[in-house]
Amino acid sequence: MSFSQIAGAWSIYVDDFEMPVATGNIGAALSQLLELYSGKLTGDYDGVMFIQNIDNIPHRIKLVPESATSFTANTEDNPTFLVHEDGSLTFCLANSPIETI
């Protein structure tokens, strides 16, 4: 899943939508998420954001806006992407392990 632009503070949930795994400005929150899910999720943020599942099982992601948020999602990358009435975003990441040579 990728975003051409994403900014502001977000809470990020993975699989169990009861408790966020990271909250804060999107760059810092994504870094926290990738550290917690090392070996399962990979990604990057520099104004443009992508997140990829490198695990052998699918993961569900939810982004909840906290403050001053904006985004442009590349929905053609992921047909499961939804924007909900409360402004939250959800999508599934199918397993797509990175090949090593």
C-alpha positions in Angstrom: 0.0 0.0 0.0 1.3 3.4 -0.8 0.4 7.0 -0.3 1.6 9.8 -2.6 1.2 12.2 0.3 0.4 11.6 4.0 0.9 14.0 6.9 -0.2 14.7 10.5 -0.6 12.6 13.6 -2.2 9.1 13.3 -2.8 6.1 15.4 -1.8 2.9 13.7 -3.5 -0.5 14.5 -2.5 -3.9 13.2 -4.8 -6.9 13.1 -6.4 -6.4 16.5 -8.1 -3.0 16.3 -8.5 -2.7 20.1 -5.2 -0.9 20.8 -2.9 1.2 18.6 0.6 -0.1 18.2 1.9 3.4 17.4 0.7 6.9 17.6 2.2 10.2 16.5 3.3 12.1 13.5 3.1 9.6 10.6 6.9 9.3 10.1 7.6 8.5 13.7 4.5 6.3 14.1 5.5 4.3 11.0 9.1 3.9 12.4 7.6 2.6 15.6 5.3 0.2 13.7 8.2 -1.2 11.5 10.4 -1.7 14.6 7.6 -3.6 16.4 6.8 -5.7 13.3 10.4 -6.2 12.1 10.5 -9.2 9.8 6.8 -8.9 9.2 6.2 -5.4 7.7 8.6 -3.1 5.8 8.1 0.4 4.6 9.4 3.9 4.3 8.2 7.5 4.8 9.6 10.7 3.3 6.4 12.6 2.6 5.5 9.6 0.4 4.7 6.5 2.4 4.6 2.8 1.5 4.1 -0.2 3.7 4.5 -3.9 2.6 3.8 -7.2 4.2 6.9 -9.5 4.2 5.3 -12.0 6.6 3.8 -15.3 5.5 0.3 -14.3 6.7 -1.9 -11.3 5.8 -2.2 -8.3 8.1 -5.0 -5.7 8.5 -4.0 -2.1 9.0 -6.1 0.8 10.4 -4.9 4.4 10.5 -7.0 6.7 12.7 -6.5 10.5 12.3 -5.4 12.3 15.5 -4.6 15.8 14.3 -3.8 17.9 11.2 -4.0 14.9 8.9 -4.1 14.7 5.1 -3.4 12.0 2.6 -3.6 10.9 -1.0 -3.8 7.1 -1.2 -2.7 5.2 -4.3 -5.8 3.0 -4.2 -5.0 1.2 -7.4 -2.2 -0.5 -5.4 -4.7 -2.0 -3.0 -8.4 -2.7 -3.7 -9.1 -3.3 0.0 -8.4 0.3 0.9 -11.4 2.0 2.6 -12.0 5.5 4.0 -14.6 5.3 6.8 -17.1 8.0 8.0 -15.0 8.7 11.1 -12.0 9.5 8.8 -10.1 6.3 9.6 -8.5 4.3 6.9 -8.3 0.5 6.6 -6.6 -1.9 4.3 -5.3 -5.4 4.1 -1.7 -6.4 3.2 -1.4 -9.7 1.6 1.8 -11.6 2.2 4.4 -10.8 -0.4 7.8 -11.9 0.9 10.8 -10.1 -0.5 12.9 -12.4 -2.5 16.5 -12.8 -1.5 19.2 -13.8 -3.9 
